[in-house]
């Protein structure tokens, strides 16, 4: 059996980072959202959210689309299939590790 504590330490850091985890979890619950809604939902500053979205987009986990509406830029963000699969696997792994940790006993 793998050491659960090593597995926890080796979780995918791209997803495990709290802000990106919040973004991916929120996006997995909806088809598409706009940048401002996602910013309010996560509590991140515009710059911070933008940086995290760029990292997720570079990894192919999210896609963003910018449009000009009434002379203002609107950004819509959606999760890709790869992103949806990644966040689902992440939460499954966390649940498995949580269960393993509850049953963990120190080998004597």
C-alpha positions as YAML, in Angstrom:
chain: A
units: angstrom
residues:
- id: 1
  name: UNK
  ca: [0.00, 0.00, 0.00]
- id: 2
  name: UNK
  ca: [1.31, 3.44, -0.91]
- id: 3
  name: UNK
  ca: [1.94, 5.83, 1.92]
- id: 4
  name: UNK
  ca: [-1.17, 8.01, 2.06]
- id: 5
  name: UNK
  ca: [0.81, 10.91, 3.43]
- id: 6
  name: UNK
  ca: [3.17, 10.82, 0.46]
- id: 7
  name: UNK
  ca: [0.18, 10.67, -1.86]
- id: 8
  name: UNK
  ca: [-1.31, 13.73, -0.17]
- id: 9
  name: UNK
  ca: [1.98, 15.57, -0.57]
- id: 10
  name: UNK
  ca: [2.09, 14.61, -4.25]
- id: 11
  name: UNK
  ca: [-1.39, 15.75, -5.29]
- id: 12
  name: UNK
  ca: [-1.53, 17.63, -8.58]
- id: 13
  name: UNK
  ca: [-0.36, 21.10, -7.52]
- id: 14
  name: UNK
  ca: [-2.00, 22.77, -10.50]
- id: 15
  name: UNK
  ca: [-5.40, 21.74, -9.16]
- id: 16
  name: UNK
  ca: [-4.58, 21.52, -5.45]
- id: 17
  name: UNK
  ca: [-3.73, 25.23, -5.14]
- id: 18
  name: UNK
  ca: [-6.75, 26.65, -3.24]
- id: 19
  name: UNK
  ca: [-7.73, 29.39, -5.71]
- id: 20
  name: UNK
  ca: [-7.54, 27.08, -8.73]
- id: 21
  name: UNK
  ca: [-9.37, 24.35, -6.81]
- id: 22
  name: UNK
  ca: [-12.17, 26.84, -6.09]
- id: 23
  name: UNK
  ca: [-12.30, 27.96, -9.72]
- id: 24
  name: UNK
  ca: [-12.39, 24.43, -11.14]
- id: 25
  name: UNK
  ca: [-14.94, 23.24, -8.59]
- id: 26
  name: UNK
  ca: [-17.21, 26.20, -9.39]
- id: 27
  name: UNK
  ca: [-16.83, 25.74, -13.14]
- id: 28
  name: UNK
  ca: [-17.54, 22.01, -12.88]
- id: 29
  name: UNK
  ca: [-20.96, 22.93, -11.49]
- id: 30
  name: UNK
  ca: [-21.99, 25.12, -14.40]
- id: 31
  name: UNK
  ca: [-21.70, 25.17, -18.17]
- id: 32
  name: UNK
  ca: [-20.26, 28.65, -18.52]
- id: 33
  name: UNK
  ca: [-19.87, 31.68, -16.31]
- id: 34
  name: UNK
  ca: [-18.61, 35.19, -16.65]
- id: 35
  name: UNK
  ca: [-15.41, 36.49, -15.12]
- id: 36
  name: UNK
  ca: [-17.15, 38.87, -12.68]
- id: 37
  name: UNK
  ca: [-19.42, 36.16, -11.29]
- id: 38
  name: UNK
  ca: [-16.44, 33.85, -10.84]
- id: 39
  name: UNK
  ca: [-14.52, 36.66, -9.16]
- id: 40
  name: UNK
  ca: [-17.36, 37.34, -6.70]
- id: 41
  name: UNK
  ca: [-17.84, 33.63, -6.07]
- id: 42
  name: UNK
  ca: [-14.18, 32.95, -5.29]
- id: 43
  name: UNK
  ca: [-13.36, 36.25, -3.60]
- id: 44
  name: UNK
  ca: [-10.22, 36.64, -5.72]
- id: 45
  name: UNK
  ca: [-9.01, 39.96, -7.07]
- id: 46
  name: UNK
  ca: [-9.33, 40.46, -10.82]
- id: 47
  name: UNK
  ca: [-5.59, 40.16, -11.32]
- id: 48
  name: UNK
  ca: [-5.26, 37.06, -9.15]
- id: 49
  name: UNK
  ca: [-8.19, 35.34, -10.88]
- id: 50
  name: UNK
  ca: [-6.76, 36.25, -14.27]
- id: 51
  name: UNK
  ca: [-3.39, 34.68, -13.42]
- id: 52
  name: UNK
  ca: [-5.03, 31.47, -12.16]
- id: 53
  name: UNK
  ca: [-7.28, 31.24, -15.21]
- id: 54
  name: UNK
  ca: [-4.26, 31.66, -17.47]
- id: 55
  name: UNK
  ca: [-2.50, 28.74, -15.77]
- id: 56
  name: UNK
  ca: [-5.60, 26.58, -16.06]
- id: 57
  name: UNK
  ca: [-6.10, 27.59, -19.68]
- id: 58
  name: UNK
  ca: [-2.45, 26.84, -20.52]
- id: 59
  name: UNK
  ca: [-3.01, 23.35, -19.09]
- id: 60
  name: UNK
  ca: [-6.15, 22.89, -21.20]
- id: 61
  name: UNK
  ca: [-8.48, 22.70, -18.20]
- id: 62
  name: UNK
  ca: [-10.52, 25.84, -18.93]
- id: 63
  name: UNK
  ca: [-11.31, 27.97, -21.94]
- id: 64
  name: UNK
  ca: [-12.11, 31.67, -21.93]
- id: 65
  name: UNK
  ca: [-13.78, 33.82, -24.54]
- id: 66
  name: UNK
  ca: [-13.71, 37.62, -24.62]
- id: 67
  name: UNK
  ca: [-16.34, 39.74, -26.34]
- id: 68
  name: UNK
  ca: [-16.95, 43.45, -26.58]
- id: 69
  name: UNK
  ca: [-20.48, 44.33, -25.47]
- id: 70
  name: UNK
  ca: [-21.52, 47.97, -25.29]
- id: 71
  name: UNK
  ca: [-17.86, 49.02, -25.49]
- id: 72
  name: UNK
  ca: [-16.96, 46.84, -22.51]
- id: 73
  name: UNK
  ca: [-15.03, 43.59, -22.48]
- id: 74
  name: UNK
  ca: [-16.92, 40.58, -21.19]
- id: 75
  name: UNK
  ca: [-15.03, 37.40, -20.45]
- id: 76
  name: UNK
  ca: [-16.82, 34.08, -20.27]
- id: 77
  name: UNK
  ca: [-15.07, 31.03, -18.86]
- id: 78
  name: UNK
  ca: [-15.98, 27.39, -19.14]
- id: 79
  name: UNK
  ca: [-14.36, 24.17, -18.07]
- id: 80
  name: UNK
  ca: [-13.12, 21.78, -20.76]
- id: 81
  name: UNK
  ca: [-13.82, 18.05, -20.76]
- id: 82
  name: UNK
  ca: [-10.24, 17.53, -19.64]
- id: 83
  name: UNK
  ca: [-10.81, 20.00, -16.82]
- id: 84
  name: UNK
  ca: [-14.05, 18.31, -15.80]
- id: 85
  name: UNK
  ca: [-12.33, 14.90, -15.76]
- id: 86
  name: UNK
  ca: [-9.35, 16.29, -13.84]
- id: 87
  name: UNK
  ca: [-11.41, 17.89, -11.08]
- id: 88
  name: UNK
  ca: [-13.58, 14.76, -10.77]
- id: 89
  name: UNK
  ca: [-10.47, 12.57, -10.44]
- id: 90
  name: UNK
  ca: [-9.02, 15.02, -7.92]
- id: 91
  name: UNK
  ca: [-12.10, 14.89, -5.66]
- id: 92
  name: UNK
  ca: [-12.25, 11.09, -5.98]
- id: 93
  name: UNK
  ca: [-8.59, 10.89, -4.95]
- id: 94
  name: UNK
  ca: [-9.17, 13.22, -1.99]
- id: 95
  name: UNK
  ca: [-12.12, 11.11, -0.85]
- id: 96
  name: UNK
  ca: [-10.08, 7.91, -1.12]
- id: 97
  name: UNK
  ca: [-7.19, 9.46, 0.80]
- id: 98
  name: UNK
  ca: [-9.58, 10.78, 3.46]
- id: 99
  name: UNK
  ca: [-11.02, 7.30, 3.92]
- id: 100
  name: UNK
  ca: [-7.54, 5.75, 3.99]
- id: 101
  name: UNK
  ca: [-6.40, 8.33, 6.55]
- id: 102
  name: UNK
  ca: [-9.36, 7.54, 8.81]
- id: 103
  name: UNK
  ca: [-8.38, 3.86, 8.74]
- id: 104
  name: UNK
  ca: [-4.62, 4.43, 8.94]
- id: 105
  name: UNK
  ca: [-2.78, 2.82, 11.82]
- id: 106
  name: UNK
  ca: [0.87, 3.22, 12.63]
- id: 107
  name: UNK
  ca: [2.72, 0.00, 11.89]
- id: 108
  name: UNK
  ca: [4.38, -1.14, 15.07]
...
